[in-house]
Amino acid sequence: MSVQTAGVGKRGRERGARRSSAAKTAWKPGNLLMPLPVVLASCGGTRGQRANLITLAWVGTICSDPPMLSIAVRPERHSHALIKAAGEFAVNVPSADLAKQTDWCGVVSGRDVDKFAGTGLTPAAGLKVSCPIVLECPVNIECRVRKTLPLGSHTLFLAEIVAVQVSAALVDGAGALDIRRAGLLAFAHGHYFELGRYIGHFGFSVRKRRKRRCACRERRLARRSPSR
Ligand SMILES: Cc1cc2nc3c(=O)[nH]c(=O)nc-3n(C[C@H](O)[C@H](O)[C@H](O)COP(=O)(O)O)c2cc1C
């Protein structure tokens, strides 16, 4: 796709030209894919085990039918054993105002502390899983492990999404999910960010032009029949 067809305009093309001439520095090969979601995965809470929370950034969407996601967890984490034993967990997506609690759950272990008590977060019942979800998180994704892949430093749990709960405050009058209301948190190269400026809807790059054409047509029609 040429820059022209992307419809970025003269100013966008000038900015693009400036960026492409920017100097580069070789960086050591590593995990620089970003931004990442940062989530609180809840697990445990059954068979006499205390429910736990683990902060995870290595989380990914991997399949839509069946809906699946993956989490990469180091075997030495307390949560690793809990997830392996129960074969289930929930991914709780925090809003930016939960950044402090999210960070804390990523620096202490459930072996030593009760993270629900320590954060003041509320454990609530899942619809399909036995571990609790986090009530304060606007989106809760309940997962059942389908495959476990030991990769090296991390174990990849591939899991099917068996239920989802969303805060009622995110659902608009038409029943659509307005995720802009969630105040989501992102993680990049060791830093937390609150999601910022809204740019557009999926497919806006093509829809914009169609819209413009529609607007022209509307104006033409309006000129022809002023009573419309
Ligand atoms: C922002 C952030 C992201 C993290 N991402 C991961 C991750 O993807 N996988 C992992 O194994 N540990 C990750 N950690 C580290 C664990 O959350 C941390 O070791 C935690 O204390 C483990 O808790 P547990 O022993 O109760 O399971 C992350 C920590 C932070 C702060």
The ligand as an ORCA input file, in Angstrom:
! r2SCAN-3c Opt
* xyz 0 1
  C       4.257     -5.493     34.989
  C       4.625     -6.911     35.337
  C       4.474     -7.919     34.396
  C       4.793     -9.242     34.691
  N       4.617    -10.206     33.741
  C       4.905    -11.496     34.039
  C       4.670    -12.524     33.086
  O       4.152    -12.282     31.984
  N       5.003    -13.787     33.418
  C       5.551    -14.125     34.649
  O       5.848    -15.293     34.914
  N       5.763    -13.152     35.578
  C       5.449    -11.871     35.310
  N       5.635    -10.890     36.254
  C       6.208    -11.251     37.564
  C       5.163    -11.860     38.531
  O       3.970    -11.126     38.526
  C       5.768    -11.860     39.945
  O       6.911    -12.666     39.980
  C       4.793    -12.253     41.021
  O       5.324    -11.859     42.262
  C       4.504    -13.742     41.051
  O       3.510    -13.970     42.000
  P       3.196    -15.403     42.612
  O       4.487    -15.963     43.167
  O       2.193    -15.113     43.691
  O       2.657    -16.244     41.527
  C       5.302     -9.571     35.975
  C       5.450     -8.557     36.941
  C       5.110     -7.237     36.631
  C       5.248     -6.177     37.680
*
